[in-house]
Structure formats: C-alpha cells, structure tokens
Amino acid sequence: MAQPAAWHPDPMGRYEYRYWDGTQWTPDVSTGGQTGQDRI
C-alpha cells in the first residue's frame, strides 16, 4: 500500500518534515512549525 499524501519525517534528514504527495517527495518542508521550500 502506498503512503498517503501527507507530511512525513524528512527521509533526507535535512528538515523535520517533508511533504509526500502520494507519488513523490516534494520540495515542501517544515521544521519547528515553519514551512518553506527546499532549494536542493
């Protein structure tokens, strides 16, 4: 079963959470309640 679209712990370890859109990780990230975009 695929993971549902939601915030999940960042698998890259750069931020607290990263958004999974149900298909892939997005650049949307969150740490300490502050959201932003990861500039990879």
A tleap script that builds the chain and sets N, CA, C and O, in Angstrom:
source leaprc.protein.ff14SB
mol = sequence {
  NMET ALA GLN PRO ALA ALA TRP HIE PRO ASP
  PRO MET GLY ARG TYR GLU TYR ARG TYR TRP
  ASP GLY THR GLN TRP THR PRO ASP VAL SER
  THR GLY GLY GLN THR GLY GLN ASP ARG CILE
}
set mol.1.N position { 0.843 -1.190 0.000 }
set mol.1.CA position { 0.000 0.000 0.000 }
set mol.1.C position { 0.888 1.253 0.000 }
set mol.1.O position { 1.837 1.335 0.779 }
set mol.2.N position { 0.597 2.189 -0.835 }
set mol.2.CA position { 1.369 3.426 -0.933 }
set mol.2.C position { 1.061 4.349 0.241 }
set mol.2.O position { -0.028 4.311 0.814 }
set mol.3.N position { 2.033 5.170 0.581 }
set mol.3.CA position { 1.840 6.160 1.637 }
set mol.3.C position { 0.863 7.222 1.156 }
set mol.3.O position { 0.949 7.657 0.007 }
set mol.4.N position { -0.063 7.649 2.008 }
set mol.4.CA position { -0.977 8.722 1.623 }
set mol.4.C position { -0.254 10.071 1.573 }
set mol.4.O position { 0.775 10.267 2.219 }
set mol.5.N position { -0.810 10.977 0.805 }
set mol.5.CA position { -0.259 12.338 0.737 }
set mol.5.C position { -0.363 12.966 2.129 }
set mol.5.O position { -1.446 13.051 2.709 }
set mol.6.N position { 0.781 13.400 2.648 }
set mol.6.CA position { 0.815 13.973 3.998 }
set mol.6.C position { 2.237 14.398 4.314 }
set mol.6.O position { 3.168 14.131 3.554 }
set mol.7.N position { 2.389 15.069 5.460 }
set mol.7.CA position { 3.713 15.401 5.975 }
set mol.7.C position { 4.278 14.161 6.650 }
set mol.7.O position { 3.591 13.499 7.429 }
set mol.8.N position { 5.530 13.852 6.348 }
set mol.8.CA position { 6.221 12.699 6.927 }
set mol.8.C position { 7.623 13.152 7.334 }
set mol.8.O position { 8.122 14.151 6.815 }
set mol.9.N position { 8.269 12.422 8.265 }
set mol.9.CA position { 9.649 12.771 8.596 }
set mol.9.C position { 10.497 12.833 7.314 }
set mol.9.O position { 10.396 11.962 6.449 }
set mol.10.N position { 11.317 13.858 7.210 }
set mol.10.CA position { 12.126 14.073 6.018 }
set mol.10.C position { 13.112 12.922 5.836 }
set mol.10.O position { 14.007 12.750 6.663 }
set mol.11.N position { 12.968 12.123 4.765 }
set mol.11.CA position { 13.879 10.994 4.561 }
set mol.11.C position { 15.306 11.447 4.240 }
set mol.11.O position { 16.245 10.659 4.360 }
set mol.12.N position { 15.473 12.687 3.838 }
set mol.12.CA position { 16.802 13.213 3.532 }
set mol.12.C position { 17.500 13.750 4.772 }
set mol.12.O position { 18.699 14.025 4.748 }
set mol.13.N position { 16.735 13.899 5.872 }
set mol.13.CA position { 17.302 14.338 7.139 }
set mol.13.C position { 17.690 15.808 7.198 }
set mol.13.O position { 18.372 16.235 8.129 }
set mol.14.N position { 17.263 16.573 6.220 }
set mol.14.CA position { 17.620 17.996 6.191 }
set mol.14.C position { 16.642 18.848 6.997 }
set mol.14.O position { 17.018 19.900 7.514 }
set mol.15.N position { 15.404 18.406 7.106 }
set mol.15.CA position { 14.344 19.137 7.804 }
set mol.15.C position { 13.590 18.168 8.698 }
set mol.15.O position { 13.822 16.960 8.655 }
set mol.16.N position { 12.695 18.698 9.499 }
set mol.16.CA position { 11.899 17.845 10.383 }
set mol.16.C position { 10.885 17.027 9.575 }
set mol.16.O position { 10.741 15.823 9.787 }
set mol.17.N position { 10.182 17.694 8.646 }
set mol.17.CA position { 9.179 17.019 7.823 }
set mol.17.C position { 9.321 17.417 6.363 }
set mol.17.O position { 9.817 18.496 6.039 }
set mol.18.N position { 8.876 16.526 5.497 }
set mol.18.CA position { 8.828 16.808 4.058 }
set mol.18.C position { 7.491 16.275 3.569 }
set mol.18.O position { 6.990 15.266 4.066 }
set mol.19.N position { 6.914 16.970 2.581 }
set mol.19.CA position { 5.591 16.578 2.095 }
set mol.19.C position { 5.698 15.513 1.010 }
set mol.19.O position { 6.437 15.668 0.037 }
set mol.20.N position { 4.951 14.435 1.196 }
set mol.20.CA position { 4.829 13.349 0.233 }
set mol.20.C position { 3.485 13.546 -0.447 }
set mol.20.O position { 2.455 13.568 0.228 }
set mol.21.N position { 3.469 13.692 -1.786 }
set mol.21.CA position { 2.213 13.984 -2.490 }
set mol.21.C position { 1.434 12.731 -2.896 }
set mol.21.O position { 0.461 12.816 -3.645 }
set mol.22.N position { 1.861 11.583 -2.404 }
set mol.22.CA position { 1.209 10.321 -2.735 }
set mol.22.C position { 1.946 9.574 -3.836 }
set mol.22.O position { 1.701 8.393 -4.081 }
set mol.23.N position { 2.868 10.296 -4.504 }
set mol.23.CA position { 3.661 9.705 -5.578 }
set mol.23.C position { 5.151 9.950 -5.375 }
set mol.23.O position { 5.977 9.070 -5.618 }
set mol.24.N position { 5.485 11.168 -4.923 }
set mol.24.CA position { 6.894 11.528 -4.757 }
set mol.24.C position { 7.053 12.575 -3.661 }
set mol.24.O position { 6.092 13.233 -3.263 }
set mol.25.N position { 8.311 12.716 -3.174 }
set mol.25.CA position { 8.626 13.765 -2.215 }
set mol.25.C position { 8.636 15.094 -2.940 }
set mol.25.O position { 9.104 15.189 -4.075 }
set mol.26.N position { 8.121 16.114 -2.284 }
set mol.26.CA position { 8.083 17.453 -2.873 }
set mol.26.C position { 9.156 18.320 -2.205 }
set mol.26.O position { 9.753 17.887 -1.219 }
set mol.27.N position { 9.416 19.525 -2.708 }
set mol.27.CA position { 10.361 20.426 -2.046 }
set mol.27.C position { 9.754 21.145 -0.837 }
set mol.27.O position { 10.431 21.947 -0.193 }
set mol.28.N position { 8.484 20.865 -0.524 }
set mol.28.CA position { 7.822 21.488 0.626 }
set mol.28.C position { 8.327 20.831 1.908 }
set mol.28.O position { 8.234 19.615 2.075 }
set mol.29.N position { 8.866 21.661 2.816 }
set mol.29.CA position { 9.460 21.161 4.048 }
set mol.29.C position { 8.958 21.956 5.251 }
set mol.29.O position { 8.387 23.037 5.106 }
set mol.30.N position { 9.182 21.400 6.435 }
set mol.30.CA position { 8.762 22.057 7.664 }
set mol.30.C position { 9.717 21.680 8.792 }
set mol.30.O position { 10.114 20.523 8.930 }
set mol.31.N position { 10.076 22.682 9.597 }
set mol.31.CA position { 10.880 22.468 10.804 }
set mol.31.C position { 10.361 23.426 11.855 }
set mol.31.O position { 10.240 24.625 11.606 }
set mol.32.N position { 10.055 22.901 13.027 }
set mol.32.CA position { 9.592 23.731 14.133 }
set mol.32.C position { 8.310 24.503 13.812 }
set mol.32.O position { 8.091 25.586 14.354 }
set mol.33.N position { 7.469 23.958 12.942 }
set mol.33.CA position { 6.215 24.601 12.587 }
set mol.33.C position { 6.331 25.634 11.477 }
set mol.33.O position { 5.323 26.182 11.031 }
set mol.34.N position { 7.563 25.905 11.025 }
set mol.34.CA position { 7.785 26.854 9.934 }
set mol.34.C position { 7.910 26.073 8.622 }
set mol.34.O position { 8.718 25.149 8.517 }
set mol.35.N position { 7.114 26.447 7.635 }
set mol.35.CA position { 7.177 25.755 6.349 }
set mol.35.C position { 7.994 26.553 5.355 }
set mol.35.O position { 8.185 27.760 5.507 }
set mol.36.N position { 8.468 25.865 4.342 }
set mol.36.CA position { 9.252 26.510 3.297 }
set mol.36.C position { 9.506 25.551 2.156 }
set mol.36.O position { 8.899 24.483 2.074 }
set mol.37.N position { 10.409 25.944 1.278 }
set mol.37.CA position { 10.777 25.146 0.117 }
set mol.37.C position { 12.261 24.781 0.235 }
set mol.37.O position { 13.101 25.632 0.528 }
set mol.38.N position { 12.560 23.519 0.006 }
set mol.38.CA position { 13.947 23.074 -0.005 }
set mol.38.C position { 14.556 23.431 -1.362 }
set mol.38.O position { 14.016 23.070 -2.408 }
set mol.39.N position { 15.662 24.129 -1.335 }
set mol.39.CA position { 16.365 24.503 -2.577 }
set mol.39.C position { 17.522 23.544 -2.775 }
set mol.39.O position { 18.677 23.879 -2.511 }
set mol.40.N position { 17.208 22.386 -3.227 }
set mol.40.CA position { 18.192 21.310 -3.413 }
set mol.40.C position { 19.201 21.708 -4.472 }
set mol.40.O position { 20.112 20.939 -4.777 }
savepdb mol mol.pdb
quit
